[in-house]
Amino acid sequence: MTPADARRLFARERARFARVFPWVAHTEFVLLDRRCTSPGHCRDRDLAYAEPDVPRVLLLRRALDLPDTNVTGLIRHELGHVADQRVREAGR
């Protein structure tokens, strides 16, 4: 998958989520060339992570080497973190 394909995929999936969770509509998409370094957000093995309070979904460029269905799954998973406002509750 190319970076442009990933951006189009993200825009499509974000629009789908925003129909049910309107606050997701403003989520930013970032492709990274380096592993996640955000404390508490990810581990070395991670290919993507979300920052729900920004809101932003970050995808490591190496994830684009995976099959398209895997990239779609990663994006949907991370958008789910943005959509789930319960993550801000104590104990989550």
C-alpha positions in Angstrom: 0.0 0.0 0.0 1.3 3.5 -0.8 1.2 6.4 1.6 -1.5 8.0 -0.6 -3.5 4.8 -0.5 -3.3 4.8 3.3 -4.4 8.4 3.5 -7.4 7.6 1.4 -8.2 4.5 3.4 -8.0 6.5 6.6 -10.3 9.2 5.3 -12.9 6.6 4.2 -12.7 4.8 7.6 -12.8 8.0 9.6 -16.0 9.1 7.7 -17.6 5.7 8.5 -16.8 6.1 12.2 -17.9 9.7 12.3 -21.4 8.7 11.2 -21.8 7.1 14.6 -19.2 9.0 16.6 -19.2 12.6 15.3 -16.1 13.6 17.3 -14.0 11.2 15.2 -14.5 13.4 12.1 -11.6 15.7 13.1 -9.0 12.9 13.8 -5.7 13.6 12.2 -3.7 10.8 10.4 0.1 10.7 10.6 2.6 8.3 9.0 5.8 7.8 11.0 9.2 6.6 9.8 10.2 5.7 13.3 8.8 3.5 16.0 6.5 4.9 18.6 8.2 6.8 21.4 5.1 8.1 23.2 5.4 6.9 26.8 2.5 4.8 27.9 1.0 4.6 24.4 2.9 1.8 22.7 5.6 -0.9 22.7 8.4 -1.5 20.3 6.3 -4.1 18.5 3.4 -1.7 17.8 2.6 -0.6 14.2 0.0 2.0 15.1 -1.3 3.9 18.0 -3.9 6.6 18.9 -3.8 9.8 20.8 -7.5 10.2 21.5 -7.2 13.6 23.3 -5.6 15.2 20.2 -7.3 13.3 18.3 -4.7 11.6 16.1 -4.0 8.1 14.7 -0.3 7.4 14.0 0.7 4.5 11.7 4.3 3.4 11.2 5.3 3.4 7.6 6.5 -0.2 7.8 2.8 -1.2 8.4 2.2 -0.3 4.7 4.1 -3.5 3.8 1.3 -5.6 5.3 -1.7 -6.8 3.3 -4.4 -4.1 2.8 -6.8 -6.0 5.1 -4.3 -5.7 8.0 -3.7 -2.0 7.4 -7.5 -1.5 7.4 -7.7 -3.4 10.7 -5.0 -1.3 12.3 -6.7 1.9 11.3 -10.1 0.7 12.5 -8.7 -0.5 15.8 -7.0 2.9 16.4 -10.1 4.8 15.4 -11.9 2.7 17.9 -9.7 4.2 20.6 -10.6 7.7 19.5 -14.3 6.8 19.4 -14.4 5.2 22.8 -14.6 8.1 25.2 -14.6 5.8 28.1 -10.8 5.6 27.9 -10.8 8.8 29.8 -12.5 7.2 32.8 -10.7 6.1 35.9 -9.5 2.5 35.6 -9.4 2.4 31.8 
